[in-house]
Amino acid sequence: MVKQLLVAFTLLATSLVAADVTGKWSAQVPGRGGETREQIYNLKANGAELTGTVEGMGEPAPIADGKVDGDNVSFTMTREFNGNQMKWTFTGTVAGDEMKLKRAGGRGEPREFTAKRVK
């Protein structure tokens, strides 16, 4: 019984560990007409809280509502263009030095892409 509890506790503790997302990530994000644009994600995790900035669409923009839950990440980014505010929602998963993200919102269709950790 003790051995079973130890195994169950170890599995639970492992599943509660947040992915290591702190650092700089680079992605080629698909845009209109098939072109791509490099975006840089400077992220910092503090437990389940995720903060940071996104570069590549003008001035660096702070992220908001950032969360890390195991291997899952999510955050939002809001930008103003010509007096109009646009908000994007990012969701994804982290596996080692790759983060698969989906960006929705703003103008256009949702986009999926992979960010890679910059070493």
PyMOL CGO cylinders between C-alpha atoms (Angstrom):
from pymol import cmd
from pymol.cgo import CYLINDER

trace = [
    CYLINDER, 0.00, 0.00, 0.00, 2.79, 2.44, 0.88, 0.3, 1, 1, 1, 1, 1, 1,
    CYLINDER, 2.79, 2.44, 0.88, 4.54, 1.70, -2.41, 0.3, 1, 1, 1, 1, 1, 1,
    CYLINDER, 4.54, 1.70, -2.41, 1.32, 2.38, -4.34, 0.3, 1, 1, 1, 1, 1, 1,
    CYLINDER, 1.32, 2.38, -4.34, 0.83, 5.69, -2.54, 0.3, 1, 1, 1, 1, 1, 1,
    CYLINDER, 0.83, 5.69, -2.54, 4.42, 6.70, -3.28, 0.3, 1, 1, 1, 1, 1, 1,
    CYLINDER, 4.42, 6.70, -3.28, 3.98, 5.93, -6.98, 0.3, 1, 1, 1, 1, 1, 1,
    CYLINDER, 3.98, 5.93, -6.98, 0.68, 7.85, -7.08, 0.3, 1, 1, 1, 1, 1, 1,
    CYLINDER, 0.68, 7.85, -7.08, 2.24, 10.83, -5.30, 0.3, 1, 1, 1, 1, 1, 1,
    CYLINDER, 2.24, 10.83, -5.30, 5.21, 10.85, -7.69, 0.3, 1, 1, 1, 1, 1, 1,
    CYLINDER, 5.21, 10.85, -7.69, 2.92, 10.81, -10.73, 0.3, 1, 1, 1, 1, 1, 1,
    CYLINDER, 2.92, 10.81, -10.73, 0.79, 13.61, -9.28, 0.3, 1, 1, 1, 1, 1, 1,
    CYLINDER, 0.79, 13.61, -9.28, 3.82, 15.76, -8.45, 0.3, 1, 1, 1, 1, 1, 1,
    CYLINDER, 3.82, 15.76, -8.45, 5.25, 15.24, -11.93, 0.3, 1, 1, 1, 1, 1, 1,
    CYLINDER, 5.25, 15.24, -11.93, 1.99, 16.29, -13.57, 0.3, 1, 1, 1, 1, 1, 1,
    CYLINDER, 1.99, 16.29, -13.57, 1.84, 19.47, -11.48, 0.3, 1, 1, 1, 1, 1, 1,
    CYLINDER, 1.84, 19.47, -11.48, 5.27, 20.71, -12.55, 0.3, 1, 1, 1, 1, 1, 1,
    CYLINDER, 5.27, 20.71, -12.55, 4.92, 23.59, -14.98, 0.3, 1, 1, 1, 1, 1, 1,
    CYLINDER, 4.92, 23.59, -14.98, 6.75, 23.57, -18.28, 0.3, 1, 1, 1, 1, 1, 1,
    CYLINDER, 6.75, 23.57, -18.28, 9.95, 25.63, -18.42, 0.3, 1, 1, 1, 1, 1, 1,
    CYLINDER, 9.95, 25.63, -18.42, 8.86, 28.58, -20.58, 0.3, 1, 1, 1, 1, 1, 1,
    CYLINDER, 8.86, 28.58, -20.58, 11.07, 31.30, -19.11, 0.3, 1, 1, 1, 1, 1, 1,
    CYLINDER, 11.07, 31.30, -19.11, 13.36, 32.76, -21.76, 0.3, 1, 1, 1, 1, 1, 1,
    CYLINDER, 13.36, 32.76, -21.76, 13.42, 34.06, -25.30, 0.3, 1, 1, 1, 1, 1, 1,
    CYLINDER, 13.42, 34.06, -25.30, 11.49, 32.28, -28.06, 0.3, 1, 1, 1, 1, 1, 1,
    CYLINDER, 11.49, 32.28, -28.06, 11.49, 32.98, -31.82, 0.3, 1, 1, 1, 1, 1, 1,
    CYLINDER, 11.49, 32.98, -31.82, 8.77, 32.07, -34.32, 0.3, 1, 1, 1, 1, 1, 1,
    CYLINDER, 8.77, 32.07, -34.32, 8.05, 32.60, -37.99, 0.3, 1, 1, 1, 1, 1, 1,
    CYLINDER, 8.05, 32.60, -37.99, 4.35, 33.51, -37.83, 0.3, 1, 1, 1, 1, 1, 1,
    CYLINDER, 4.35, 33.51, -37.83, 2.26, 33.08, -40.99, 0.3, 1, 1, 1, 1, 1, 1,
    CYLINDER, 2.26, 33.08, -40.99, 0.47, 36.21, -42.17, 0.3, 1, 1, 1, 1, 1, 1,
    CYLINDER, 0.47, 36.21, -42.17, -1.68, 37.36, -45.03, 0.3, 1, 1, 1, 1, 1, 1,
    CYLINDER, -1.68, 37.36, -45.03, -0.74, 36.24, -48.51, 0.3, 1, 1, 1, 1, 1, 1,
    CYLINDER, -0.74, 36.24, -48.51, 1.53, 33.46, -47.24, 0.3, 1, 1, 1, 1, 1, 1,
    CYLINDER, 1.53, 33.46, -47.24, 4.33, 35.71, -45.98, 0.3, 1, 1, 1, 1, 1, 1,
    CYLINDER, 4.33, 35.71, -45.98, 5.83, 35.11, -42.55, 0.3, 1, 1, 1, 1, 1, 1,
    CYLINDER, 5.83, 35.11, -42.55, 6.98, 37.57, -39.91, 0.3, 1, 1, 1, 1, 1, 1,
    CYLINDER, 6.98, 37.57, -39.91, 9.44, 36.84, -37.14, 0.3, 1, 1, 1, 1, 1, 1,
    CYLINDER, 9.44, 36.84, -37.14, 8.05, 37.37, -33.66, 0.3, 1, 1, 1, 1, 1, 1,
    CYLINDER, 8.05, 37.37, -33.66, 10.06, 37.19, -30.47, 0.3, 1, 1, 1, 1, 1, 1,
    CYLINDER, 10.06, 37.19, -30.47, 8.46, 36.11, -27.18, 0.3, 1, 1, 1, 1, 1, 1,
    CYLINDER, 8.46, 36.11, -27.18, 10.30, 37.12, -24.02, 0.3, 1, 1, 1, 1, 1, 1,
    CYLINDER, 10.30, 37.12, -24.02, 8.59, 35.10, -21.31, 0.3, 1, 1, 1, 1, 1, 1,
    CYLINDER, 8.59, 35.10, -21.31, 8.94, 34.70, -17.56, 0.3, 1, 1, 1, 1, 1, 1,
    CYLINDER, 8.94, 34.70, -17.56, 7.05, 32.11, -15.54, 0.3, 1, 1, 1, 1, 1, 1,
    CYLINDER, 7.05, 32.11, -15.54, 6.54, 32.49, -11.81, 0.3, 1, 1, 1, 1, 1, 1,
    CYLINDER, 6.54, 32.49, -11.81, 4.66, 29.36, -10.79, 0.3, 1, 1, 1, 1, 1, 1,
    CYLINDER, 4.66, 29.36, -10.79, 1.43, 29.38, -12.82, 0.3, 1, 1, 1, 1, 1, 1,
    CYLINDER, 1.43, 29.38, -12.82, 1.75, 33.08, -13.72, 0.3, 1, 1, 1, 1, 1, 1,
    CYLINDER, 1.75, 33.08, -13.72, 3.26, 34.05, -17.08, 0.3, 1, 1, 1, 1, 1, 1,
    CYLINDER, 3.26, 34.05, -17.08, 4.47, 37.55, -17.95, 0.3, 1, 1, 1, 1, 1, 1,
    CYLINDER, 4.47, 37.55, -17.95, 6.54, 38.98, -20.77, 0.3, 1, 1, 1, 1, 1, 1,
    CYLINDER, 6.54, 38.98, -20.77, 6.48, 40.79, -24.10, 0.3, 1, 1, 1, 1, 1, 1,
    CYLINDER, 6.48, 40.79, -24.10, 5.97, 40.08, -27.80, 0.3, 1, 1, 1, 1, 1, 1,
    CYLINDER, 5.97, 40.08, -27.80, 8.22, 41.77, -30.36, 0.3, 1, 1, 1, 1, 1, 1,
    CYLINDER, 8.22, 41.77, -30.36, 7.77, 41.92, -34.11, 0.3, 1, 1, 1, 1, 1, 1,
    CYLINDER, 7.77, 41.92, -34.11, 4.66, 44.05, -34.56, 0.3, 1, 1, 1, 1, 1, 1,
    CYLINDER, 4.66, 44.05, -34.56, 6.08, 47.49, -33.83, 0.3, 1, 1, 1, 1, 1, 1,
    CYLINDER, 6.08, 47.49, -33.83, 7.12, 48.30, -30.29, 0.3, 1, 1, 1, 1, 1, 1,
    CYLINDER, 7.12, 48.30, -30.29, 7.33, 45.37, -27.84, 0.3, 1, 1, 1, 1, 1, 1,
    CYLINDER, 7.33, 45.37, -27.84, 3.87, 44.67, -26.41, 0.3, 1, 1, 1, 1, 1, 1,
    CYLINDER, 3.87, 44.67, -26.41, 3.27, 43.29, -22.92, 0.3, 1, 1, 1, 1, 1, 1,
    CYLINDER, 3.27, 43.29, -22.92, 1.32, 40.09, -22.58, 0.3, 1, 1, 1, 1, 1, 1,
    CYLINDER, 1.32, 40.09, -22.58, -1.63, 39.81, -20.17, 0.3, 1, 1, 1, 1, 1, 1,
    CYLINDER, -1.63, 39.81, -20.17, -3.63, 37.01, -18.57, 0.3, 1, 1, 1, 1, 1, 1,
    CYLINDER, -3.63, 37.01, -18.57, -0.59, 34.71, -18.87, 0.3, 1, 1, 1, 1, 1, 1,
    CYLINDER, -0.59, 34.71, -18.87, -0.86, 31.23, -17.42, 0.3, 1, 1, 1, 1, 1, 1,
    CYLINDER, -0.86, 31.23, -17.42, 1.22, 28.07, -17.33, 0.3, 1, 1, 1, 1, 1, 1,
    CYLINDER, 1.22, 28.07, -17.33, -0.60, 24.83, -16.46, 0.3, 1, 1, 1, 1, 1, 1,
    CYLINDER, -0.60, 24.83, -16.46, 1.66, 21.82, -16.85, 0.3, 1, 1, 1, 1, 1, 1,
    CYLINDER, 1.66, 21.82, -16.85, 2.73, 21.87, -20.51, 0.3, 1, 1, 1, 1, 1, 1,
    CYLINDER, 2.73, 21.87, -20.51, -0.06, 24.28, -21.51, 0.3, 1, 1, 1, 1, 1, 1,
    CYLINDER, -0.06, 24.28, -21.51, 0.45, 28.02, -21.89, 0.3, 1, 1, 1, 1, 1, 1,
    CYLINDER, 0.45, 28.02, -21.89, -1.97, 30.85, -22.63, 0.3, 1, 1, 1, 1, 1, 1,
    CYLINDER, -1.97, 30.85, -22.63, -1.80, 34.63, -22.78, 0.3, 1, 1, 1, 1, 1, 1,
    CYLINDER, -1.80, 34.63, -22.78, -3.28, 37.64, -24.54, 0.3, 1, 1, 1, 1, 1, 1,
    CYLINDER, -3.28, 37.64, -24.54, -1.74, 40.63, -26.28, 0.3, 1, 1, 1, 1, 1, 1,
    CYLINDER, -1.74, 40.63, -26.28, -3.50, 43.88, -27.17, 0.3, 1, 1, 1, 1, 1, 1,
    CYLINDER, -3.50, 43.88, -27.17, -2.21, 46.41, -29.72, 0.3, 1, 1, 1, 1, 1, 1,
    CYLINDER, -2.21, 46.41, -29.72, -3.55, 49.67, -31.07, 0.3, 1, 1, 1, 1, 1, 1,
    CYLINDER, -3.55, 49.67, -31.07, -3.38, 50.35, -34.81, 0.3, 1, 1, 1, 1, 1, 1,
    CYLINDER, -3.38, 50.35, -34.81, -4.70, 53.63, -36.25, 0.3, 1, 1, 1, 1, 1, 1,
    CYLINDER, -4.70, 53.63, -36.25, -6.91, 54.22, -33.22, 0.3, 1, 1, 1, 1, 1, 1,
    CYLINDER, -6.91, 54.22, -33.22, -8.35, 50.68, -33.24, 0.3, 1, 1, 1, 1, 1, 1,
    CYLINDER, -8.35, 50.68, -33.24, -7.57, 48.24, -30.47, 0.3, 1, 1, 1, 1, 1, 1,
    CYLINDER, -7.57, 48.24, -30.47, -6.97, 44.61, -31.45, 0.3, 1, 1, 1, 1, 1, 1,
    CYLINDER, -6.97, 44.61, -31.45, -6.61, 41.70, -29.07, 0.3, 1, 1, 1, 1, 1, 1,
    CYLINDER, -6.61, 41.70, -29.07, -5.04, 38.31, -29.78, 0.3, 1, 1, 1, 1, 1, 1,
    CYLINDER, -5.04, 38.31, -29.78, -5.31, 35.17, -27.68, 0.3, 1, 1, 1, 1, 1, 1,
    CYLINDER, -5.31, 35.17, -27.68, -2.42, 32.70, -27.71, 0.3, 1, 1, 1, 1, 1, 1,
    CYLINDER, -2.42, 32.70, -27.71, -2.77, 29.09, -26.55, 0.3, 1, 1, 1, 1, 1, 1,
    CYLINDER, -2.77, 29.09, -26.55, -0.31, 26.28, -26.86, 0.3, 1, 1, 1, 1, 1, 1,
    CYLINDER, -0.31, 26.28, -26.86, 1.85, 23.52, -25.47, 0.3, 1, 1, 1, 1, 1, 1,
    CYLINDER, 1.85, 23.52, -25.47, 5.52, 23.37, -24.58, 0.3, 1, 1, 1, 1, 1, 1,
    CYLINDER, 5.52, 23.37, -24.58, 7.76, 20.36, -25.25, 0.3, 1, 1, 1, 1, 1, 1,
    CYLINDER, 7.76, 20.36, -25.25, 11.41, 20.97, -24.46, 0.3, 1, 1, 1, 1, 1, 1,
    CYLINDER, 11.41, 20.97, -24.46, 12.71, 23.78, -26.67, 0.3, 1, 1, 1, 1, 1, 1,
    CYLINDER, 12.71, 23.78, -26.67, 9.58, 24.00, -28.84, 0.3, 1, 1, 1, 1, 1, 1,
    CYLINDER, 9.58, 24.00, -28.84, 6.31, 25.73, -28.13, 0.3, 1, 1, 1, 1, 1, 1,
    CYLINDER, 6.31, 25.73, -28.13, 3.39, 25.03, -30.48, 0.3, 1, 1, 1, 1, 1, 1,
    CYLINDER, 3.39, 25.03, -30.48, 1.08, 28.06, -30.44, 0.3, 1, 1, 1, 1, 1, 1,
    CYLINDER, 1.08, 28.06, -30.44, -2.24, 29.06, -31.91, 0.3, 1, 1, 1, 1, 1, 1,
    CYLINDER, -2.24, 29.06, -31.91, -3.03, 32.76, -32.26, 0.3, 1, 1, 1, 1, 1, 1,
    CYLINDER, -3.03, 32.76, -32.26, -6.65, 33.87, -32.64, 0.3, 1, 1, 1, 1, 1, 1,
    CYLINDER, -6.65, 33.87, -32.64, -8.23, 37.30, -32.76, 0.3, 1, 1, 1, 1, 1, 1,
    CYLINDER, -8.23, 37.30, -32.76, -7.23, 40.54, -34.38, 0.3, 1, 1, 1, 1, 1, 1,
    CYLINDER, -7.23, 40.54, -34.38, -8.06, 40.44, -38.06, 0.3, 1, 1, 1, 1, 1, 1,
    CYLINDER, -8.06, 40.44, -38.06, -7.94, 37.26, -40.07, 0.3, 1, 1, 1, 1, 1, 1,
    CYLINDER, -7.94, 37.26, -40.07, -8.08, 33.57, -39.41, 0.3, 1, 1, 1, 1, 1, 1,
    CYLINDER, -8.08, 33.57, -39.41, -6.40, 31.81, -36.46, 0.3, 1, 1, 1, 1, 1, 1,
    CYLINDER, -6.40, 31.81, -36.46, -2.77, 30.94, -37.15, 0.3, 1, 1, 1, 1, 1, 1,
    CYLINDER, -2.77, 30.94, -37.15, -0.76, 27.98, -35.86, 0.3, 1, 1, 1, 1, 1, 1,
    CYLINDER, -0.76, 27.98, -35.86, 3.02, 28.08, -35.62, 0.3, 1, 1, 1, 1, 1, 1,
    CYLINDER, 3.02, 28.08, -35.62, 5.98, 26.78, -33.64, 0.3, 1, 1, 1, 1, 1, 1,
    CYLINDER, 5.98, 26.78, -33.64, 8.28, 28.95, -31.53, 0.3, 1, 1, 1, 1, 1, 1,
    CYLINDER, 8.28, 28.95, -31.53, 11.77, 27.74, -30.72, 0.3, 1, 1, 1, 1, 1, 1,
    CYLINDER, 11.77, 27.74, -30.72, 13.81, 28.63, -27.67, 0.3, 1, 1, 1, 1, 1, 1,
    CYLINDER, 13.81, 28.63, -27.67, 16.66, 31.02, -28.45, 0.3, 1, 1, 1, 1, 1, 1,
    CYLINDER, 16.66, 31.02, -28.45, 19.83, 29.79, -26.77, 0.3, 1, 1, 1, 1, 1, 1,
]
cmd.load_cgo(trace, "trace")
